[in-house]
Amino acid sequence: MLKIETDFQLIDVQAPRQTNSYDCGIYLLLFAEYFLKSPPDDVCSPHEPDWFDHSVADAHRDKIRDEILRIAYRQSPGSPG
């Protein structure tokens, strides 16, 4: 049985922040990727606001969009792939 602890500690992490209302998922994915590739010495305080900049988020959004479109095309009726 999974036991969920009720005593959580909120940590304000200084990480790259989105500047619009639609890139929260992109920033979350990039934060997780960069955090796992290069974890900070103190994982309770990963203050890395310069891990990536907005151009990296833009490119990541485009990459995900292209992959979704590629999959949708392959699954559409009559597609060759």
C-alpha positions in Angstrom: 0.0 0.0 0.0 1.3 3.4 -1.0 1.7 5.7 2.0 1.6 9.4 1.1 3.4 11.7 3.6 1.4 14.7 4.7 4.4 16.7 5.9 5.7 18.4 2.7 8.2 21.2 2.5 7.7 23.8 -0.1 11.0 24.9 -1.9 11.1 27.9 -4.1 13.4 26.8 -7.0 15.2 29.4 -9.0 14.8 28.0 -12.5 14.1 29.3 -16.0 10.6 30.7 -16.1 8.2 31.0 -19.0 7.3 34.5 -20.2 3.9 33.5 -21.7 0.8 31.6 -20.7 1.3 28.4 -22.8 4.8 27.1 -22.3 4.5 25.7 -18.8 4.7 22.1 -20.0 7.7 22.8 -22.1 9.5 24.4 -19.2 8.6 21.6 -16.9 9.9 19.0 -19.4 13.2 21.0 -19.9 13.7 21.5 -16.2 13.3 17.8 -15.6 15.6 16.9 -18.4 18.3 19.3 -17.3 17.9 18.4 -13.6 18.3 14.7 -14.4 21.3 15.2 -16.8 23.2 17.5 -14.4 21.7 17.4 -10.8 22.8 20.1 -8.5 25.0 19.3 -5.5 22.1 20.2 -3.2 18.9 18.7 -4.7 16.8 20.5 -2.1 17.9 23.8 -3.6 18.5 23.5 -7.4 19.1 27.2 -8.1 19.9 27.1 -11.8 18.0 29.9 -13.5 20.4 29.8 -16.5 20.1 26.1 -17.3 18.4 27.0 -20.6 17.1 30.1 -22.3 13.9 30.9 -24.2 15.4 29.9 -27.5 15.9 26.3 -26.1 12.2 26.3 -25.0 11.1 27.5 -28.5 13.1 24.8 -30.2 11.8 22.1 -27.8 8.2 23.2 -28.4 8.8 23.0 -32.2 10.4 19.5 -31.8 7.4 18.2 -29.8 4.9 19.8 -32.3 6.7 18.2 -35.2 6.7 14.8 -33.5 3.0 15.0 -32.8 2.3 16.0 -36.4 4.5 13.1 -37.7 2.6 10.6 -35.5 -0.8 12.0 -36.5 0.2 11.8 -40.2 1.3 8.2 -39.9 -1.9 7.2 -38.2 -4.2 9.0 -40.6 -6.2 6.9 -43.1 -4.5 6.6 -46.4 -1.1 7.7 -45.2 1.9 5.7 -46.7 3.6 5.4 -43.4 
